[in-house]
Amino acid sequence: MALAYLGDLTGQGWTQVGELALAFVLSAAIGLEREVRQKSAGLRTHTLVGIAAALIMLVSKYGFADVLGERVTLDPSRVAAQIVSGIGFLGAGLIFVRSDAVRGLTTAAAIWLTAAVGMAAGAGLWLLAIIVTVGYFVTMFVFSPMAIRLPRSKYVPSRLRLTYLDGRGVLRQVLTECTRRGFSVNELAIDQRIERRDPATVSLWLTVYGAGSISELTAALSETDGVLAVVSQDANAAVP
């Protein structure tokens, strides 16, 4: 019993092992949700970030006990601040821009939150670590459907990549369908034109504005005769 208590004081007892285990479980749960959604950072990345942050916090709390004295004082909070700033580099690597669309923001934020959960677990704030993890799942599984149901601003642009058969008046039908559903086309750019195929196909980008449902517009365009594929950049999904 005395040895176990002494181990806790030196930072290598069952209390610290339990804090590392808690960080492992909570960060793995967050990473599992990202893995199921097939994000760039999944189960392994989040688990490593969480347990590493917990270990760094434990090192900050107990790792310098042998050098403390009357003339030597340490501030454990400085290590916590370095974790917050350092994890930003990892999160920044998950964010990329493609065709003026920013991807990876949620995953980067999840990495940052996982580090915070690991820090809280390592600091012994197990209740706060659990509450924040529960808050993460509430945000992902409750707020996401709510955000989809919110009315769409007509000033937010959406980009559609359209592939269709050339020479059949498909583009005219597409523009008519966009107008009928309350969308206006702000930009049209040809992405690719293949002449050697019979019949020839054309791929282009449409930037549309409107308060209507972009998913319903994508589905309607995909049913237009001569349209081969429609990809909504917002939904990041193709409709054959």
C-alpha positions in Angstrom: 0.0 0.0 0.0 2.8 2.4 0.9 4.7 1.5 -2.3 1.6 2.2 -4.4 1.1 5.6 -2.6 4.8 6.4 -3.1 4.4 5.5 -6.8 1.6 7.9 -7.1 3.7 10.7 -5.7 6.6 10.0 -8.1 4.2 9.9 -11.1 4.5 6.1 -11.8 1.7 4.7 -9.7 -1.7 3.2 -10.5 -3.3 6.6 -10.5 -1.2 7.8 -13.4 -1.7 4.5 -15.2 -5.4 5.0 -14.8 -5.2 8.5 -16.2 -3.3 7.2 -19.2 -5.8 4.5 -19.7 -8.7 7.0 -19.6 -6.9 9.2 -22.2 -6.5 6.1 -24.3 -10.1 5.1 -24.2 -11.6 8.5 -24.7 -9.2 9.5 -27.6 -9.8 6.1 -29.2 -13.5 6.6 -29.1 -13.1 10.0 -30.9 -10.8 8.4 -33.4 -13.2 5.6 -34.0 -15.9 8.0 -35.1 -13.4 9.7 -37.5 -12.4 6.3 -38.8 -15.9 5.2 -39.5 -16.4 8.4 -41.5 -13.2 7.6 -43.4 -11.4 10.8 -42.6 -7.7 11.4 -43.2 -6.9 11.1 -39.4 -8.7 8.2 -37.8 -8.5 5.8 -34.9 -4.7 5.5 -34.7 -3.9 9.2 -35.1 -6.4 10.4 -32.5 -5.4 7.6 -30.0 -1.8 8.5 -30.3 -2.5 12.2 -29.9 -4.6 11.7 -26.8 -2.4 9.4 -24.9 0.7 11.4 -25.9 -0.8 14.6 -24.5 -1.7 12.7 -21.3 1.9 11.5 -20.9 3.3 14.9 -21.5 1.1 16.3 -18.8 2.2 13.6 -16.4 5.8 14.3 -17.2 5.2 18.0 -16.6 3.6 17.2 -13.2 6.0 14.6 -11.9 9.0 14.4 -14.2 11.1 17.1 -12.5 10.4 16.3 -8.9 14.0 15.2 -8.4 15.4 18.6 -9.3 13.0 20.8 -7.3 14.4 22.7 -4.4 14.6 26.0 -2.7 16.2 27.6 -5.7 14.5 25.6 -8.4 10.8 26.0 -9.2 8.9 24.8 -12.2 5.6 25.8 -13.9 3.7 22.8 -15.2 1.3 25.0 -17.1 4.0 25.9 -19.5 4.1 22.4 -20.9 0.3 22.5 -21.4 0.6 25.7 -23.4 3.3 24.1 -25.6 0.9 21.2 -26.3 -1.8 23.5 -27.4 0.5 25.4 -29.8 2.3 22.3 -31.0 -0.8 20.3 -31.9 -1.8 23.1 -34.2 0.9 22.1 -36.7 -0.6 18.6 -36.9 -4.0 20.0 -37.4 -2.8 22.4 -40.1 -1.5 19.4 -42.0 -5.0 18.0 -42.2 -6.5 21.1 -43.7 -6.2 21.5 -47.5 -7.9 23.6 -50.2 -9.1 22.1 -53.4 -11.0 24.1 -56.0 -11.6 26.9 -53.5 -13.2 24.5 -51.0 -11.6 24.0 -47.6 -11.5 20.4 -46.3 -10.4 18.8 -43.1 -11.4 21.6 -40.6 -13.6 19.3 -38.5 -10.9 16.6 -38.4 -8.3 19.2 -37.4 -10.6 20.5 -34.7 -11.1 16.9 -33.5 -7.3 16.4 -33.2 -7.1 19.6 -31.1 -10.0 18.5 -28.9 -8.4 15.0 -28.5 -5.2 16.6 -27.3 -7.2 18.6 -24.8 -9.0 15.5 -23.6 -5.6 13.8 -23.1 -4.2 16.8 -21.2 -7.2 16.8 -18.9 -6.9 13.0 -18.3 -3.2 13.4 -17.6 -3.8 16.3 -15.2 -6.3 14.2 -13.2 -9.3 16.1 -14.4 -11.1 12.8 -15.4 -14.7 14.2 -15.1 -13.9 17.1 -17.5 -12.2 14.8 -19.9 -15.3 12.6 -20.0 -17.7 15.5 -20.3 -15.8 17.0 -23.2 -15.7 13.6 -25.0 -19.5 13.3 -24.6 -19.8 16.8 -25.9 -17.8 15.8 -29.0 -20.2 13.0 -29.8 -23.3 15.2 -29.2 -21.8 17.8 -31.6 -21.1 15.2 -34.3 -24.2 13.1 -34.1 -26.8 15.7 -33.1 -25.6 19.0 -34.5 -24.7 17.6 -37.9 -28.3 16.5 -38.8 -29.5 19.8 -37.4 -27.1 21.8 -39.6 -28.3 20.0 -42.7 -31.9 21.0 -41.9 -31.1 24.7 -41.4 -32.3 27.0 -44.2 -29.6 27.6 -46.7 -28.5 31.1 -47.4 -29.0 32.1 -51.0 -25.6 33.9 -50.9 -23.6 30.8 -50.3 -22.2 29.4 -53.5 -22.1 25.8 -54.5 -19.9 24.1 -57.1 -21.2 21.3 -59.3 -19.0 19.3 -61.6 -21.2 18.1 -64.5 -20.3 15.5 -67.1 -22.6 15.1 -70.1 -22.9 14.0 -73.7 -22.0 16.8 -76.2 -24.4 17.9 -79.0 -27.7 17.0 -77.3 -28.6 20.4 -75.8 -27.9 19.1 -72.3 -26.4 22.3 -71.0 -29.5 24.2 -71.9 -31.6 21.8 -70.0 -29.3 22.0 -67.0 -29.4 25.8 -66.9 -33.2 25.7 -67.2 -33.5 23.2 -64.3 -31.2 25.4 -62.1 -33.4 28.4 -62.8 -36.6 26.5 -62.1 -35.3 25.4 -58.7 -34.4 28.9 -57.7 -30.7 28.8 -58.4 -28.7 31.3 -60.5 -25.5 30.3 -62.3 -22.7 32.7 -61.5 -19.8 30.9 -63.1 -19.4 28.2 -65.8 -15.9 26.8 -66.6 -15.2 23.9 -68.9 -13.0 21.3 -67.1 -12.4 18.8 -69.8 -13.6 18.0 -73.4 -13.0 14.6 -74.9 -13.3 14.6 -78.7 -12.0 11.1 -79.5 -14.8 9.4 -77.8 -18.0 8.6 -79.7 -20.2 10.4 -78.6 -18.0 13.2 -77.2 -18.4 14.1 -73.6 -17.9 17.5 -71.8 -17.1 18.1 -68.2 -17.5 21.5 -66.6 -17.9 23.3 -63.3 -21.0 25.3 -62.4 -21.1 27.8 -59.5 -24.6 28.3 -58.4 -26.4 30.5 -55.9 -29.8 29.9 -54.4 -31.8 29.1 -51.3 -33.0 25.7 -52.6 -31.7 22.3 -51.7 -28.4 21.6 -53.4 -28.9 17.8 -52.9 -32.3 18.0 -54.7 -30.8 20.0 -57.5 -28.0 17.5 -57.9 -30.4 14.6 -58.0 -32.6 16.4 -60.6 -29.7 17.1 -62.8 -28.5 13.5 -62.6 -31.8 12.4 -64.1 -31.5 14.8 -67.0 -31.2 12.9 -70.3 -27.6 13.0 -71.5 -26.1 13.7 -68.1 -23.5 11.1 -67.1 -22.4 12.3 -63.7 -23.0 15.2 -61.2 -20.7 15.9 -58.3 -21.6 18.4 -55.6 -18.5 19.9 -54.0 -20.5 20.7 -50.8 -21.7 17.1 -50.4 -18.5 15.7 -51.8 -20.5 12.9 -53.4 -21.1 11.8 -56.9 -24.6 10.9 -58.3 -24.2 8.6 -61.3 
